[in-house]
Amino acid sequence: MKSFDKEVIYVIRVEGRRELLGYYLPGGEKKTSVWKDVFNDLRKRGLKQPKLIISDELSGIERVIKEVFPAAEHGLYWFHLKRDLKNRTRKKDWDEILKELNRIMDSKDEQESK
């Protein structure tokens, strides 16, 4: 059975409600041109200017985000952020850094995370 890559795009509204914006089947390719098409489609359908776009670590996505939504920030999913940091950290320091990351992630608000 052939599996298809799918991309699901959600928005989280200011009041905290999650809403499905799009479901895309890019055909297994995650090229920059695919992301540009997806973001342009969302813009045409009424998405004005997101404040933050969180994604996997995808090649070229930051450039496309800045092109289509110039004021949007880009962040990595928690899993990808941790993996990226682990790859850039000395092995002996990783446990301490992970402990601190989890403390920040579990914080109730910005003040508690400091």
Contacts in CASP RR format, 6 or more apart in sequence:
PFRMAT RR
TARGET T0000
AUTHOR 0000-0000-0000
METHOD contacts of the structure
MODEL  1
MKSFDKEVIYVIRVEGRRELLGYYLPGGEKKTSVWKDVFNDLRKRGLKQP
KLIISDELSGIERVIKEVFPAAEHGLYWFHLKRDLKNRTRKKDWDEILKE
LNRIMDSKDEQESK
4 25 0 8 1.000
4 27 0 8 1.000
4 28 0 8 1.000
5 25 0 8 1.000
5 26 0 8 1.000
5 27 0 8 1.000
5 28 0 8 1.000
5 29 0 8 1.000
5 30 0 8 1.000
6 23 0 8 1.000
6 24 0 8 1.000
6 25 0 8 1.000
7 23 0 8 1.000
7 24 0 8 1.000
7 25 0 8 1.000
7 26 0 8 1.000
7 38 0 8 1.000
8 20 0 8 1.000
8 22 0 8 1.000
8 23 0 8 1.000
8 24 0 8 1.000
9 20 0 8 1.000
9 21 0 8 1.000
9 22 0 8 1.000
9 23 0 8 1.000
9 24 0 8 1.000
9 38 0 8 1.000
9 42 0 8 1.000
10 18 0 8 1.000
10 19 0 8 1.000
10 20 0 8 1.000
10 21 0 8 1.000
11 18 0 8 1.000
11 19 0 8 1.000
11 21 0 8 1.000
11 47 0 8 1.000
11 50 0 8 1.000
12 18 0 8 1.000
12 19 0 8 1.000
13 19 0 8 1.000
21 42 0 8 1.000
21 45 0 8 1.000
21 47 0 8 1.000
22 42 0 8 1.000
24 38 0 8 1.000
26 34 0 8 1.000
26 38 0 8 1.000
30 58 0 8 1.000
30 59 0 8 1.000
32 59 0 8 1.000
32 60 0 8 1.000
32 61 0 8 1.000
32 63 0 8 1.000
32 64 0 8 1.000
35 58 0 8 1.000
35 60 0 8 1.000
35 61 0 8 1.000
35 64 0 8 1.000
36 64 0 8 1.000
36 67 0 8 1.000
36 68 0 8 1.000
39 64 0 8 1.000
39 65 0 8 1.000
39 68 0 8 1.000
39 69 0 8 1.000
40 68 0 8 1.000
43 68 0 8 1.000
43 69 0 8 1.000
49 69 0 8 1.000
49 71 0 8 1.000
49 72 0 8 1.000
50 69 0 8 1.000
50 72 0 8 1.000
51 71 0 8 1.000
51 72 0 8 1.000
51 73 0 8 1.000
52 72 0 8 1.000
52 73 0 8 1.000
52 74 0 8 1.000
52 75 0 8 1.000
53 65 0 8 1.000
53 69 0 8 1.000
53 72 0 8 1.000
53 73 0 8 1.000
53 74 0 8 1.000
53 75 0 8 1.000
54 74 0 8 1.000
54 75 0 8 1.000
54 76 0 8 1.000
54 77 0 8 1.000
55 61 0 8 1.000
55 74 0 8 1.000
55 75 0 8 1.000
55 76 0 8 1.000
55 77 0 8 1.000
56 76 0 8 1.000
56 77 0 8 1.000
56 80 0 8 1.000
57 76 0 8 1.000
57 80 0 8 1.000
57 83 0 8 1.000
57 84 0 8 1.000
61 74 0 8 1.000
62 74 0 8 1.000
65 72 0 8 1.000
65 74 0 8 1.000
66 72 0 8 1.000
75 81 0 8 1.000
76 84 0 8 1.000
78 105 0 8 1.000
82 98 0 8 1.000
82 101 0 8 1.000
85 97 0 8 1.000
85 101 0 8 1.000
86 94 0 8 1.000
86 98 0 8 1.000
89 97 0 8 1.000
103 113 0 8 1.000
104 113 0 8 1.000
107 113 0 8 1.000
END
